[in-house]
């Protein structure tokens, strides 16, 4: 048993089953034993890898898209350049390198990173040494000024509630005890108003998920963009509409039982892009249609960029580079599993790649 499994089992024994959402929140961000609080989970030696860790091209192309959007809006200053859930700081480092030559851009941008993990904050501080960075714990602390923001694999790490439809309402997935061991259970059925809009497209036995934190965070971001200008690009795995059980645990790049080692495995769920888009529209911003990662990287010129980088590589590095290109773009890998939307003010163009 992990120390966190012990803590949670004692709590459940005392106060009853906990929702999957509370379980996920404790596993990811418990101050002493949480997955993100205690480690850097990224990369080959870790539990999972992400697009910016696979290739510098990802951050370069997104950075240039943000730069073009900033220029389209008349190069305002001062503005916020932010990332939410910045991991090791690799994406932001690539963005900053790629945009260094854009006249006046760095002088206009005040860097803000929204990060909950002290361990990853330290990694970001190392990676972005030399830049003036402000760390904040919450999107609500973003300055009231134009905002250009990136989020890659952030929303999938937010705790979800999961429900199974029943003839008498919805039953929520819970974590309970079976003897001394953690086990999944379902609450008694109850009507859930938050899911009224899913009654028409589900039947008894179907599973749906909601991520209560996602819409308020998107609303904070989109309100600033709608009011002051800016743009956001959100990339994650998921789909337009949440459907089915997508809760999963990864350890050392393998799927594992999410209850086996709480705090030791990465827990995620697919992102419901419709919920993000609705929150942004409610805030008065416009939202692109949802595109695949492969489509957007293609439109931003990843083919040409990949060729250009390939010119200077020896055989071994070239092989890695080609693999990375395929991993980011191909339908069999991240190319279609990962989706993306952009948010912009209704009066402005969407960032390049998203504007059709
Ligand atoms: N964007 C990075 C890392 C993705 S991992 C990349 O693409 O490589 C998820 C990131 O979100 C980590 O930095 C994690 O610590 C952070 N995170 C998770 N939950 C968070 C929360 N509630 N608030 C702020 N950051 C959070």
Boltz pocket constraint, residues with backbone or C-beta under 6 A from the ligand:
constraints:
  - pocket:
      binder: B
      contacts: [[A, 36], [A, 42], [A, 50], [A, 51], [A, 52], [A, 53], [A, 84], [A, 85], [A, 86], [A, 87], [A, 88], [A, 91], [A, 114], [A, 115], [A, 116], [A, 117], [A, 120], [A, 137], [A, 151], [A, 152], [A, 153], [A, 154], [A, 157], [A, 158]]
      max_distance: 6.0
